[in-house]
Amino acid sequence: MIPNNILKRIPTDFRPVAQLAVDRILEQPDVIGFVLAGSVAQGTSDKFSDLDFYVMTDGNQRWRLCWMLETVPVEVFFNPFEYLQSHIESVSAALHMLATGIPILEHPELRMLQELARAVLGQPPRKLSQNELEFDRFNTMECVFETRSVLEMESYPYFVPQALVFILKAIYRKNRWWELKPKHILNDLKTRAPRLAALVHIILNGSSRGEVQTALETLAKEIIDPLTQIEFSSDKQTV
């Protein structure tokens, strides 16, 4: 059962579904603590929102459980405490869910992880190595070339969003900004970098393919300007 003081923090329309979801989570093996995360926990939900739960387990297995309750999608992420403790800085989604989540089943180690997540998010992500930056530059150039190659084709509108997603991820990595869900990026950019937000707006709403492509390539220059030699070599693996 969800404690009454917490249930009051959940929007009325989501309370019955949240209770059913919690009952099912508690049936899973090795559950020792979990939080309700996402827009419902943050007070920004709407009628299309889903329910996200992040669960700490006492076992050694990770898994994900997804289902529909009535018309509400439910996603539950199960992770062992030891795994979360050692990998938390490298998983942006886990950081945000733990940092902003509402504890449903409390546990001292879960509380510690939430405090750690808030501390990590209070600092910029790690700095990329030069090789990682070169890999982003190479892939950004590929995005530009691919969209150029289909500019006059019917498939152009299919390629542009894919290129935009990658380039924005590369921009966030280069600037050491924490990655956000796509629905929040444009508003985030309006605050961080209004010029880039304006380019994204054109890419999404441009009146012609030429205008869209020009904006996309201008955005790409945040990663590959000036156009100098790009050289990336992956780590060698013994097979």
Backbone bond lengths (Angstrom), bond angles and torsions (degrees), N, CA, C in turn:
res aa  C-N    CA-C-N  psi(-1)  N-CA   C-N-CA  omega(-1)  CA-C   N-CA-C  phi
1 M - - - 1.462 - - 1.530 110.51 -
2 I 1.331 115.62 145.47 1.451 120.49 175.82 1.528 108.39 -83.47
3 P 1.329 118.06 128.05 1.473 120.09 178.79 1.532 110.70 -56.61
4 N 1.333 116.65 143.36 1.471 120.95 -175.38 1.516 113.14 -58.26
5 N 1.333 117.53 -39.14 1.468 119.58 -178.73 1.523 111.56 -64.67
6 I 1.334 117.15 -28.44 1.465 121.32 177.68 1.521 110.26 -84.61
7 L 1.327 116.38 -38.80 1.462 120.65 179.89 1.526 110.89 -57.12
8 K 1.321 117.26 -34.80 1.463 121.47 179.83 1.529 112.45 -66.34
9 R 1.324 116.29 -21.54 1.471 120.36 179.58 1.528 112.50 -83.92
10 I 1.324 116.77 -11.17 1.467 121.78 -179.72 1.524 108.88 -93.12
11 P 1.352 118.37 132.26 1.468 119.99 178.65 1.527 111.64 -51.19
12 T 1.317 116.08 141.63 1.466 122.39 -173.55 1.524 112.65 -51.20
13 D 1.335 117.40 -44.45 1.469 120.71 -176.21 1.523 112.94 -63.94
14 F 1.328 117.05 -22.73 1.464 120.31 -176.50 1.528 113.19 -96.84
15 R 1.325 117.60 -8.85 1.464 119.49 -173.52 1.522 114.16 -62.26
16 P 1.346 120.02 -48.25 1.474 118.88 179.60 1.521 112.99 -61.23
17 V 1.322 116.08 -41.62 1.465 120.09 -179.36 1.520 110.14 -67.54
18 A 1.346 117.16 -41.61 1.458 120.92 179.22 1.526 110.64 -60.60
19 Q 1.323 116.69 -40.11 1.458 120.00 179.59 1.531 111.29 -64.60
20 L 1.328 117.16 -43.02 1.467 120.51 177.36 1.523 111.12 -62.93
21 A 1.335 116.48 -39.92 1.466 120.44 179.20 1.521 110.62 -64.23
22 V 1.319 116.83 -43.88 1.462 120.82 179.49 1.526 110.75 -61.45
23 D 1.319 117.14 -41.63 1.471 120.43 178.46 1.530 110.77 -58.86
24 R 1.328 115.95 -40.29 1.473 118.71 -179.37 1.528 110.97 -71.91
25 I 1.331 117.20 -37.92 1.471 120.18 178.03 1.519 110.37 -59.72
26 L 1.324 115.99 -42.95 1.465 120.32 -177.55 1.523 112.53 -67.47
27 E 1.324 117.47 -15.32 1.467 121.23 176.49 1.529 112.03 -81.06
28 Q 1.345 116.75 -14.44 1.453 120.50 -176.81 1.528 110.50 -77.37
29 P 1.343 117.25 154.06 1.469 120.66 -177.31 1.531 112.42 -72.08
30 D 1.331 115.46 147.14 1.468 123.61 168.63 1.527 115.17 67.07
31 V 1.328 119.15 15.33 1.473 120.82 179.72 1.525 108.93 -74.40
32 I 1.364 115.91 126.32 1.468 119.06 179.34 1.525 112.51 -123.73
33 G 1.314 118.03 -11.06 1.457 120.36 177.68 1.511 109.70 -176.07
34 F 1.345 117.22 149.75 1.469 118.63 176.64 1.521 110.90 -162.10
35 V 1.333 113.26 161.92 1.465 120.93 -179.73 1.525 109.67 -125.46
36 L 1.321 115.30 152.03 1.459 122.13 166.42 1.506 106.48 -88.89
37 A 1.331 117.45 126.97 1.463 121.17 -174.23 1.529 110.28 -124.33
38 G 1.329 115.79 -171.45 1.456 120.80 176.35 1.514 113.75 78.32
39 S 1.328 115.39 -164.57 1.462 121.46 -172.78 1.528 112.99 -64.60
40 V 1.329 117.47 -32.69 1.465 119.70 179.26 1.527 110.23 -64.26
41 A 1.328 116.75 -40.58 1.464 120.42 178.89 1.524 111.68 -71.66
42 Q 1.328 116.49 -30.98 1.461 120.67 -175.31 1.527 113.33 -89.40
43 G 1.332 117.30 -3.07 1.453 119.86 178.98 1.507 114.14 77.18
44 T 1.342 117.14 22.33 1.468 120.55 -179.08 1.530 111.37 -119.98
45 S 1.318 117.08 19.93 1.464 120.56 -175.77 1.520 111.60 -74.76
46 D 1.327 114.89 160.36 1.456 122.15 171.51 1.528 107.50 -135.85
47 K 1.309 116.98 -173.77 1.467 119.49 -175.12 1.525 113.35 -67.65
48 F 1.328 117.59 -11.75 1.462 120.61 179.77 1.532 112.30 -100.90
49 S 1.314 117.93 1.74 1.461 121.20 -175.55 1.523 111.50 -68.99
50 D 1.324 114.66 156.58 1.454 120.38 173.82 1.521 108.69 -108.02
51 L 1.324 115.71 176.45 1.455 121.84 175.50 1.522 108.19 -107.87
52 D 1.326 116.08 124.96 1.465 121.64 179.21 1.525 109.26 -115.28
53 F 1.312 115.89 131.24 1.460 121.38 176.37 1.527 108.73 -125.43
54 Y 1.322 115.98 138.23 1.464 120.48 175.26 1.524 107.57 -116.92
55 V 1.336 115.06 120.21 1.460 121.41 -168.88 1.530 110.43 -114.97
56 M 1.315 115.64 133.44 1.458 121.72 173.44 1.521 108.39 -98.90
57 T 1.321 116.00 132.18 1.465 120.56 -177.65 1.521 110.86 -118.22
58 D 1.320 114.64 166.09 1.460 121.51 -179.19 1.524 111.05 -103.28
59 G 1.324 117.96 6.31 1.458 120.94 -178.47 1.513 111.71 -96.72
60 N 1.329 116.22 -153.01 1.467 121.20 179.30 1.527 111.46 -128.94
61 Q 1.346 116.41 22.04 1.458 120.12 -178.82 1.524 111.05 -121.51
62 R 1.321 114.81 146.21 1.461 122.54 174.65 1.520 108.16 -111.49
63 W 1.308 117.07 139.64 1.464 118.97 173.76 1.515 109.69 -157.97
64 R 1.304 114.55 169.72 1.469 122.24 -177.82 1.524 107.93 -130.60
65 L 1.303 115.81 136.05 1.465 122.08 -179.25 1.522 108.61 -122.63
66 C 1.335 117.19 124.70 1.462 121.85 -178.59 1.528 108.93 -131.65
67 W 1.312 115.77 137.15 1.456 119.54 174.88 1.518 109.39 -160.68
68 M 1.332 115.55 171.07 1.462 121.57 177.31 1.519 108.77 -105.65
69 L 1.327 115.62 128.95 1.457 121.52 172.72 1.521 106.90 -111.92
70 E 1.335 114.95 110.28 1.469 120.17 -171.50 1.537 107.32 57.83
71 T 1.320 118.93 -112.45 1.476 119.78 178.59 1.523 111.64 -113.05
72 V 1.328 117.67 14.99 1.464 121.73 -175.71 1.529 110.37 -106.85
73 P 1.336 118.18 120.60 1.471 119.48 173.92 1.527 109.83 -70.50
74 V 1.315 116.32 139.75 1.463 122.23 177.63 1.520 108.45 -124.19
75 E 1.339 115.90 129.89 1.462 121.41 176.62 1.519 108.57 -125.02
76 V 1.330 115.58 130.65 1.452 120.86 -179.53 1.524 108.50 -127.74
77 F 1.331 116.06 129.64 1.457 122.31 -177.96 1.527 108.56 -112.83
78 F 1.335 116.68 117.75 1.458 122.36 -178.67 1.532 109.33 -104.13
79 N 1.329 116.76 128.08 1.458 120.74 -179.84 1.524 110.49 -144.94
80 P 1.342 117.24 137.52 1.469 119.89 176.38 1.524 111.32 -65.61
81 F 1.311 116.58 149.03 1.462 121.36 179.88 1.522 111.38 -56.50
82 E 1.340 117.32 -46.11 1.466 120.43 -177.10 1.515 111.26 -61.44
83 Y 1.338 116.85 -38.97 1.460 119.96 178.79 1.533 109.99 -65.12
84 L 1.318 117.50 -46.64 1.458 120.69 -179.43 1.516 111.34 -61.30
85 Q 1.297 116.62 -41.22 1.453 120.63 -177.68 1.524 111.77 -63.11
86 S 1.330 116.82 -37.62 1.462 120.47 -176.22 1.526 113.81 -90.29
87 H 1.354 118.61 -17.95 1.460 121.17 -175.38 1.531 114.17 -116.98
88 I 1.298 118.06 0.01 1.453 120.87 -169.30 1.526 112.79 -58.75
89 E 1.327 118.20 -35.18 1.462 120.58 -176.62 1.518 112.45 -70.68
90 S 1.319 117.94 -18.22 1.469 120.64 -175.82 1.521 112.90 -100.01
91 V 1.331 117.96 -1.45 1.464 120.98 -177.60 1.523 108.70 -119.69
92 S 1.338 115.67 95.98 1.457 120.79 -174.59 1.525 112.19 -58.98
93 A 1.326 117.03 -43.44 1.458 120.09 -177.75 1.525 111.27 -61.78
94 A 1.334 116.96 -41.67 1.459 120.59 179.16 1.523 110.47 -64.25
95 L 1.315 116.63 -40.54 1.466 120.47 178.96 1.526 110.96 -57.05
96 H 1.330 115.69 -50.16 1.467 119.68 -176.99 1.528 111.62 -66.06
97 M 1.326 117.12 -39.80 1.458 119.45 -178.84 1.526 111.39 -67.12
98 L 1.323 116.42 -42.28 1.456 119.33 -179.99 1.527 111.23 -71.14
99 A 1.331 116.90 -40.22 1.463 120.32 -176.15 1.518 112.31 -66.33
100 T 1.318 117.26 -35.59 1.470 120.77 -174.83 1.522 113.73 -108.33
101 G 1.324 117.17 -1.14 1.460 120.56 -175.55 1.521 113.76 -72.12
102 I 1.331 114.98 152.81 1.462 122.24 175.59 1.534 108.04 -95.76
103 P 1.338 118.99 118.95 1.468 119.73 179.62 1.535 111.58 -62.44
104 I 1.322 115.47 125.54 1.464 121.20 175.05 1.530 109.41 -99.13
105 L 1.324 115.41 -46.67 1.463 121.67 173.19 1.526 106.52 -118.10
106 E 1.318 116.25 107.51 1.460 120.13 -174.28 1.518 111.95 -82.11
107 H 1.348 113.89 153.77 1.459 121.25 177.99 1.529 106.61 -159.50
108 P 1.331 119.14 142.34 1.474 120.37 -178.48 1.524 113.80 -55.82
109 E 1.331 116.78 -39.63 1.464 119.13 -179.35 1.530 111.09 -71.31
110 L 1.328 117.05 -32.78 1.465 120.03 175.28 1.526 109.79 -65.85
111 R 1.324 117.16 -42.00 1.462 121.37 177.57 1.535 110.25 -60.32
112 M 1.324 115.79 -40.62 1.456 119.88 178.52 1.522 111.24 -63.68
113 L 1.343 116.45 -41.99 1.464 120.22 179.03 1.523 111.45 -64.67
114 Q 1.329 117.38 -38.12 1.461 120.08 178.55 1.524 110.89 -64.81
115 E 1.323 116.50 -41.30 1.466 120.23 177.50 1.521 110.80 -64.91
116 L 1.341 116.50 -40.24 1.457 120.76 177.81 1.523 110.55 -63.37
117 A 1.342 117.14 -43.20 1.466 121.20 179.85 1.524 110.89 -60.69
118 R 1.318 117.70 -42.33 1.469 120.69 179.25 1.516 110.80 -65.56
119 A 1.321 116.83 -38.27 1.460 120.35 178.97 1.525 111.35 -66.37
120 V 1.342 116.29 -42.15 1.471 120.48 179.75 1.522 110.45 -63.88
121 L 1.344 116.98 -44.91 1.467 120.60 -179.68 1.517 112.27 -67.23
122 G 1.319 116.99 -17.91 1.456 120.42 177.01 1.518 112.83 -75.73
123 Q 1.324 117.16 -8.26 1.459 123.44 178.45 1.526 109.63 -119.15
124 P 1.336 118.80 157.03 1.474 119.92 177.13 1.526 111.12 -66.13
125 P 1.346 117.13 154.93 1.475 119.60 173.20 1.525 110.03 -60.49
126 R 1.313 115.47 164.91 1.463 119.55 -178.77 1.525 111.16 -61.00
127 K 1.303 115.80 153.69 1.461 121.50 178.38 1.522 109.77 -76.66
128 L 1.338 116.86 132.78 1.466 120.70 179.24 1.518 110.43 -71.32
129 S 1.321 116.23 147.41 1.462 120.61 173.60 1.529 109.26 -71.14
130 Q 1.309 115.85 163.74 1.464 119.85 178.71 1.522 110.84 -60.91
131 N 1.329 116.72 -36.56 1.458 119.91 179.82 1.529 110.96 -66.95
132 E 1.323 116.97 -38.11 1.463 120.30 177.48 1.524 111.19 -66.69
133 L 1.322 115.79 -38.99 1.466 119.47 177.15 1.530 110.77 -63.85
134 E 1.347 116.47 -39.78 1.457 120.23 178.76 1.526 111.23 -64.99
135 F 1.327 116.15 -36.32 1.466 119.67 178.41 1.527 110.01 -64.05
136 D 1.322 117.11 -41.46 1.463 120.17 176.61 1.524 110.70 -64.72
137 R 1.322 117.41 -38.35 1.465 120.57 178.69 1.523 110.45 -64.01
138 F 1.334 115.76 -43.39 1.462 120.09 180.00 1.525 110.88 -62.10
139 N 1.329 116.48 -46.51 1.459 120.00 -178.88 1.525 112.20 -68.65
140 T 1.307 116.93 -31.49 1.461 119.91 176.17 1.526 110.43 -65.95
141 M 1.337 116.54 -42.17 1.462 119.49 176.36 1.522 110.46 -61.66
142 E 1.325 117.30 -40.16 1.466 119.83 177.05 1.527 110.97 -60.48
143 C 1.325 116.79 -39.77 1.469 120.31 177.73 1.530 110.50 -60.20
144 V 1.329 115.83 -43.94 1.468 120.16 179.99 1.521 110.38 -63.70
145 F 1.327 116.74 -47.39 1.463 120.31 -178.32 1.525 111.53 -63.57
146 E 1.331 117.06 -40.26 1.469 119.92 -178.81 1.524 111.02 -65.04
147 T 1.333 116.77 -44.19 1.461 118.61 -179.99 1.526 110.95 -67.81
148 R 1.330 117.56 -35.41 1.469 119.74 175.29 1.523 110.55 -61.82
149 S 1.355 115.56 -40.03 1.463 119.24 -173.79 1.525 112.73 -69.04
150 V 1.332 117.38 -22.41 1.475 120.22 -178.20 1.528 111.64 -112.86
151 L 1.324 116.84 15.84 1.464 120.60 -174.53 1.526 112.50 -54.72
152 E 1.321 117.18 -37.25 1.462 120.89 -177.85 1.523 113.04 -99.14
153 M 1.319 116.41 7.95 1.458 119.84 -176.95 1.527 111.72 -98.87
154 E 1.305 114.90 160.12 1.463 120.61 178.87 1.524 111.91 -61.99
155 S 1.334 116.23 -27.48 1.460 120.93 -175.20 1.531 113.78 -81.28
156 Y 1.319 118.55 -1.91 1.471 120.89 -177.02 1.540 112.61 -52.92
157 P 1.333 119.36 -47.02 1.478 118.94 -179.29 1.526 113.71 -62.32
158 Y 1.317 116.76 -18.27 1.460 120.43 177.74 1.523 110.94 -78.81
159 F 1.347 116.89 -35.81 1.457 121.23 -176.04 1.528 112.99 -79.07
160 V 1.322 116.97 -33.40 1.472 120.12 -174.38 1.529 112.85 -59.95
161 P 1.338 120.00 -49.47 1.470 118.57 -179.94 1.528 113.04 -60.44
162 Q 1.340 116.69 -36.62 1.464 119.37 178.48 1.522 110.76 -63.71
163 A 1.333 115.66 -43.45 1.464 119.61 178.36 1.523 110.93 -64.35
164 L 1.317 116.46 -42.12 1.460 120.87 -179.19 1.523 111.09 -61.34
165 V 1.322 117.28 -44.18 1.468 120.67 -179.31 1.522 110.21 -60.29
166 F 1.339 117.14 -46.71 1.462 118.65 -178.61 1.524 111.23 -64.93
167 I 1.328 117.65 -45.83 1.462 120.36 -177.18 1.531 111.01 -62.13
168 L 1.321 117.08 -40.91 1.465 119.53 178.25 1.534 110.98 -64.72
169 K 1.324 117.18 -40.45 1.466 119.33 176.71 1.524 110.54 -61.23
170 A 1.341 116.48 -40.85 1.462 120.40 179.20 1.522 111.22 -65.10
171 I 1.328 116.89 -39.27 1.469 120.87 178.12 1.529 110.28 -63.41
172 Y 1.312 116.58 -42.97 1.465 119.58 178.66 1.523 110.73 -64.37
173 R 1.331 116.92 -40.45 1.472 118.73 178.71 1.523 111.14 -65.63
174 K 1.324 116.94 -44.48 1.468 120.53 -177.99 1.522 111.57 -61.58
175 N 1.329 116.60 -40.61 1.463 120.93 -177.53 1.524 113.43 -86.35
176 R 1.334 115.89 -1.32 1.468 121.47 179.70 1.525 110.38 59.42
177 W 1.337 113.96 49.03 1.462 121.32 172.46 1.524 107.12 -104.72
178 W 1.316 116.68 141.83 1.456 119.33 177.69 1.524 110.59 -67.61
179 E 1.325 115.74 134.25 1.463 121.37 -179.06 1.526 110.58 -66.11
180 L 1.321 115.95 140.35 1.454 122.04 179.35 1.522 110.58 -118.68
181 K 1.323 116.60 166.61 1.455 120.02 172.46 1.523 109.05 -65.57
182 P 1.336 117.71 147.49 1.473 120.46 -177.18 1.527 114.06 -52.64
183 K 1.322 118.41 -35.39 1.469 120.42 -176.32 1.525 112.30 -67.01
184 H 1.349 116.86 -16.85 1.466 120.06 -177.92 1.528 113.37 -104.10
185 I 1.339 117.37 -10.24 1.460 119.61 -171.05 1.524 112.59 -65.66
186 L 1.327 118.07 -43.50 1.467 119.47 -175.98 1.523 110.92 -62.10
187 N 1.319 117.62 -44.84 1.464 119.64 177.47 1.519 111.27 -64.19
188 D 1.332 116.76 -37.05 1.462 120.52 177.79 1.526 110.55 -63.56
189 L 1.337 116.27 -42.93 1.465 119.95 179.40 1.523 112.15 -66.17
190 K 1.316 117.16 -33.79 1.465 119.75 178.55 1.521 111.20 -59.58
191 T 1.325 115.64 -29.64 1.464 120.24 177.47 1.518 111.63 -86.24
192 R 1.331 116.63 -45.59 1.464 121.14 -175.31 1.527 112.68 -75.41
193 A 1.316 115.67 -44.64 1.472 120.64 -171.00 1.526 109.23 -151.02
194 P 1.332 118.39 80.68 1.470 121.84 -177.04 1.531 113.64 -54.39
195 R 1.325 117.53 -33.95 1.469 119.93 179.56 1.522 110.62 -63.59
196 L 1.333 117.23 -41.41 1.461 120.67 178.87 1.526 110.53 -69.47
197 A 1.327 116.49 -37.85 1.464 119.77 177.21 1.521 110.87 -61.04
198 A 1.351 116.95 -37.84 1.465 121.05 178.82 1.528 110.54 -65.15
199 L 1.336 116.95 -38.14 1.461 120.51 177.91 1.533 110.77 -65.69
200 V 1.321 116.44 -42.53 1.461 119.97 178.51 1.525 110.14 -61.99
201 H 1.314 116.91 -39.82 1.467 120.78 178.53 1.530 110.46 -59.92
202 I 1.330 116.74 -41.77 1.474 120.29 179.11 1.525 110.30 -66.19
203 I 1.335 116.23 -42.41 1.469 119.85 179.96 1.521 110.80 -59.93
204 L 1.300 116.49 -37.17 1.470 121.02 -178.21 1.518 113.39 -82.72
205 N 1.333 116.35 -24.69 1.469 119.34 -171.22 1.521 114.23 -131.70
206 G 1.337 117.75 11.28 1.461 120.83 -176.46 1.521 113.03 -58.30
207 S 1.317 115.59 147.76 1.469 120.29 -176.43 1.519 113.08 -81.49
208 S 1.338 117.14 -14.74 1.466 120.13 179.20 1.521 109.40 -144.49
209 R 1.325 115.82 158.72 1.463 119.71 178.66 1.525 110.84 -64.32
210 G 1.333 116.32 -35.67 1.457 119.45 178.65 1.522 111.27 -61.31
211 E 1.323 116.37 -43.07 1.463 120.97 179.08 1.535 110.63 -64.79
212 V 1.330 115.92 -42.03 1.461 120.78 179.05 1.521 110.78 -63.39
213 Q 1.346 116.79 -46.77 1.462 120.35 -177.79 1.519 111.75 -64.68
214 T 1.317 116.93 -40.38 1.464 120.24 178.29 1.529 110.65 -61.45
215 A 1.335 116.74 -43.01 1.460 120.49 178.81 1.521 111.14 -65.58
216 L 1.344 116.75 -39.69 1.460 120.78 179.33 1.526 110.83 -63.27
217 E 1.320 117.32 -43.38 1.457 120.44 -178.93 1.523 111.23 -71.13
218 T 1.311 117.41 -31.91 1.467 120.06 175.40 1.526 109.95 -66.62
219 L 1.333 116.13 -40.44 1.460 120.08 176.86 1.529 110.21 -64.53
220 A 1.341 116.61 -39.27 1.467 120.79 -179.80 1.522 111.67 -62.72
221 K 1.323 117.30 -27.83 1.474 120.54 -179.50 1.527 111.93 -66.58
222 E 1.328 117.07 -14.33 1.460 119.11 172.53 1.528 110.59 -64.56
223 I 1.344 116.15 -20.81 1.460 121.19 -178.60 1.528 111.59 -107.10
224 I 1.337 118.16 -34.82 1.477 119.91 -168.93 1.519 113.62 -123.80
225 D 1.299 119.05 23.76 1.468 121.23 178.32 1.530 108.87 -107.98
226 P 1.363 117.38 126.14 1.464 126.37 3.06 1.531 111.42 -79.28
227 L 1.325 115.13 161.85 1.459 119.97 -179.20 1.522 109.09 -75.88
228 T 1.307 115.67 92.99 1.459 121.17 179.20 1.520 108.31 -112.84
229 Q 1.326 115.17 178.95 1.460 119.29 -177.82 1.520 110.22 -61.19
230 I 1.313 115.14 135.59 1.458 121.43 177.28 1.516 107.89 -113.56
231 E 1.331 116.05 126.98 1.460 119.20 178.70 1.515 109.24 -138.63
232 F 1.324 115.55 118.36 1.465 121.35 179.20 1.513 108.80 -124.56
233 S 1.322 115.42 137.58 1.461 120.64 174.52 1.517 108.03 -133.53
234 S 1.321 116.61 122.98 1.468 119.74 179.81 1.514 110.05 -72.32
235 D 1.325 116.43 163.87 1.455 121.02 174.46 1.524 108.69 -65.63
236 K 1.320 115.80 141.93 1.454 120.94 178.68 1.528 110.23 -80.91
237 Q 1.326 114.99 138.37 1.457 120.49 -179.94 1.521 109.77 -122.41
238 T 1.299 115.66 137.10 1.461 120.01 175.51 1.524 109.09 -81.24
239 V 1.327 116.63 128.37 1.475 120.96 -177.48 1.519 110.28 -123.57
